[in-house]
Amino acid sequence: MAEGTNAGRGRIPALDGVRGIAILWVMLHHFSRLDPGGAAVDRVYAQLAATGRIGVDLFFVLSGFLITRILVDTRGSAGYFRAFYGRRLLRIVPVYYVAILLALTLLPRLLGPDAPVAGLGERQGWFWLYGVNYLIAREGWEAAAGMEHFWSLAVEEQFYLVWPLVVAAVSAPALLALSLAGVAAAPLLRGWTLLAGGGYEDLYVAAHLRFDGFLVGAAISVALRRFGDPARLRPWAAAVV
């Protein structure tokens, strides 16, 4: 989900470990049967597995960090937008579209007309346009019919659509301030959405309500670039967490 850690100014091996933790955490959540009413060990395991969705937040932070690192390093260069969007297009779109095509054509034939994926055809535009997260926000998880896991990819692609424009338009200090302001504003925006009648799906999958994860990573990336030595940021880590 996140951009490769070997991009930009050298590889950061520790981030591969962060990505591995995020993957395992999400898999623990999705591949576990949660039974909070069972034995004590079952309840503990269920509580642990239920936290696996935090792995998605880790991915968002990691993506924000890596993408901002790449964009800040390359802004002002010739072909800034072409290089970034071209890389994203070649990296994600072909595999994603093959998966959607198979889900719309092959899976209904294999699983039968009563399979949940058989009803995706009438909503396929949301998938082709990377809008499945807003489909879920609008109609609920069942509207994505077994392909709901693509919501997080849609959020990432929507972030990638906007963020290069922002990085190109503002200075590094302004980018750091903007990122921190977005992190602070996101919980307020989620609260306002809830008070206005929004549901759980809106809060969880809508890109404009989930950008703070990316912005945390972006703020770390810009701060490391400005202050150089990570040790100068370490005293703030515990307070931020």
C-alpha positions in Angstrom: 0.0 0.0 0.0 2.8 2.4 0.8 5.4 3.7 -1.6 8.7 1.7 -1.5 11.1 2.6 1.2 14.0 2.7 -1.2 12.7 5.8 -2.9 13.9 9.3 -2.2 17.0 9.9 -0.2 18.1 6.3 0.5 16.4 3.2 2.0 15.2 3.2 5.6 15.2 -0.5 6.6 13.3 0.1 9.8 10.3 1.2 7.8 10.2 -2.3 6.1 9.7 -3.6 9.7 6.9 -1.1 10.3 5.2 -2.2 7.1 5.6 -5.9 8.2 4.0 -5.2 11.6 1.1 -3.4 9.8 0.5 -6.3 7.4 0.5 -8.9 10.2 -1.7 -6.7 12.4 -4.3 -6.3 9.6 -4.1 -10.0 8.8 -4.7 -10.9 12.4 -7.8 -8.8 12.4 -9.3 -10.1 9.1 -8.4 -13.8 9.5 -9.6 -14.2 13.1 -12.9 -15.3 14.4 -13.7 -12.9 17.2 -15.5 -14.5 20.2 -15.5 -12.0 23.1 -17.9 -14.2 25.0 -15.7 -17.3 25.2 -13.0 -18.4 27.6 -10.6 -15.8 29.1 -7.9 -16.6 26.5 -10.4 -16.2 23.7 -11.5 -12.8 25.1 -7.9 -11.6 25.2 -7.2 -12.8 21.7 -10.5 -11.3 20.4 -9.5 -7.9 22.0 -6.0 -8.1 20.4 -7.4 -9.1 17.0 -9.9 -6.3 17.1 -7.1 -3.8 17.3 -5.8 -5.0 14.0 -7.4 -2.1 12.1 -4.7 0.1 13.6 -2.5 -1.5 11.0 -4.3 0.5 8.4 -3.5 3.7 10.3 0.2 2.6 10.3 0.0 2.2 6.6 -1.4 5.7 6.2 1.3 7.2 8.4 4.0 5.3 6.5 2.6 6.4 3.1 2.4 10.0 4.2 6.0 9.9 5.4 7.4 8.3 2.3 5.4 10.2 -0.3 6.2 13.5 1.3 9.8 12.6 1.4 9.8 11.9 -2.3 7.8 14.9 -3.2 9.9 17.4 -1.2 13.1 16.0 -2.7 11.8 16.3 -6.3 9.7 19.4 -6.3 11.0 22.1 -8.6 12.5 19.5 -10.9 11.5 19.1 -14.5 8.6 16.6 -14.8 7.8 16.7 -11.1 4.1 15.9 -11.6 4.6 13.6 -14.6 7.2 11.5 -12.7 5.1 11.1 -9.6 1.8 10.4 -11.2 3.4 8.2 -13.8 5.0 6.1 -11.1 1.7 5.8 -9.3 -0.1 4.9 -12.5 2.3 2.1 -13.3 2.6 0.8 -9.8 -1.0 0.4 -8.8 -3.5 0.9 -11.6 -2.8 -2.2 -13.8 -2.9 -4.7 -11.0 -6.0 -3.0 -9.4 -7.9 -2.9 -12.7 -7.1 -6.6 -13.3 -8.5 -7.4 -9.9 -11.7 -5.4 -10.5 -12.1 -6.9 -13.9 -11.9 -10.4 -12.5 -14.3 -9.6 -9.7 -16.8 -8.3 -12.2 -16.5 -11.1 -14.8 -14.9 -14.2 -13.5 -16.0 -14.4 -9.8 -19.8 -14.3 -10.5 -19.4 -17.2 -13.0 -17.4 -19.2 -10.5 -19.5 -18.5 -7.4 -22.9 -18.3 -9.0 -25.5 -15.6 -9.4 -26.3 -15.5 -5.7 -22.8 -14.6 -4.7 -22.4 -11.1 -3.2 -19.9 -10.1 -5.9 -22.6 -10.8 -8.5 -24.2 -7.5 -7.6 -21.1 -5.4 -8.2 -21.9 -4.7 -11.8 -24.5 -2.0 -11.1 -22.0 -0.2 -8.9 -18.8 -0.8 -10.8 -18.2 2.9 -11.6 -17.3 3.4 -8.0 -14.5 0.8 -8.3 -13.2 2.0 -11.7 -12.9 5.6 -10.3 -11.3 4.6 -7.0 -14.4 5.7 -5.1 -15.3 2.5 -3.3 -14.7 4.2 0.1 -17.4 6.8 -0.6 -19.7 4.0 -1.9 -19.3 2.3 1.5 -19.9 5.6 3.3 -23.1 6.1 1.2 -24.6 2.7 1.2 -22.7 0.6 3.8 -20.2 -2.2 3.7 -22.5 -4.6 2.0 -22.5 -2.4 -1.1 -18.9 -3.4 -1.8 -19.8 -7.1 -1.7 -16.6 -8.8 -0.8 -14.4 -6.1 -2.4 -14.7 -3.7 0.6 -11.0 -4.1 1.4 -10.2 -1.7 -1.5 -11.5 1.2 0.5 -8.1 1.9 2.0 -6.5 1.8 -1.4 -9.1 4.4 -2.6 -8.2 6.6 0.3 -4.5 6.4 -0.5 -5.1 7.2 -4.2 -7.3 10.2 -3.3 -4.5 11.5 -1.0 -1.9 11.0 -3.8 -4.2 13.0 -6.1 -4.1 16.1 -3.9 -0.9 16.1 -1.9 1.6 16.6 -4.8 -0.3 19.9 -5.6 0.0 21.0 -2.0 3.7 20.2 -1.7 4.5 22.0 -4.9 2.6 25.1 -3.7 3.9 25.8 -0.2 7.3 26.2 1.5 8.7 23.6 3.9 7.7 25.5 7.1 4.2 26.1 5.7 4.0 22.4 4.8 4.8 21.4 8.3 2.3 23.9 9.8 -0.3 22.8 7.4 0.2 19.1 8.2 0.0 19.7 11.9 -3.1 21.9 11.5 -4.7 19.1 9.5 -3.9 16.5 12.2 -5.5 18.8 14.8 -8.6 19.6 12.6 -9.4 16.0 11.6 -10.9 14.9 15.0 -13.0 18.1 15.0 -14.2 17.4 11.5 -15.1 13.8 12.5 -17.0 15.0 15.5 -18.9 17.6 13.5 -19.7 14.8 11.0 -21.0 12.6 13.8 -23.2 15.4 15.2 -24.5 16.2 11.7 -25.8 12.6 11.4 -22.9 10.8 9.9 -22.4 7.1 10.6 -19.5 4.9 11.5 -18.8 4.2 7.8 -18.4 7.9 7.1 -15.9 8.3 9.9 -13.9 5.2 9.0 -13.7 5.3 5.2 -14.2 8.9 3.9 -10.9 10.2 2.7 -11.5 13.8 4.0 -12.0 12.3 7.5 -8.9 10.0 7.4 -6.2 12.3 6.0 -4.7 12.9 9.4 -2.9 9.6 9.4 -1.1 10.7 6.2 -0.5 14.1 7.6 1.2 12.7 10.7 3.7 11.0 8.4 4.1 14.1 6.3 4.8 16.2 9.4 7.5 13.7 10.6 9.0 13.7 7.1 9.2 17.5 6.9 10.5 17.8 10.5 13.3 15.3 9.9 14.3 17.2 6.8 14.3 20.6 8.6 16.0 19.4 11.8 18.2 16.7 10.4 19.1 14.6 13.4 16.3 12.3 14.5 17.5 12.5 18.0 16.2 16.1 18.2 12.7 14.8 17.6 12.9 11.8 19.9 11.9 13.7 23.1 8.7 14.7 21.4 7.7 11.2 20.4 6.2 10.0 23.7 4.1 13.2 24.0 2.8 12.9 20.5 1.8 9.3 20.9 
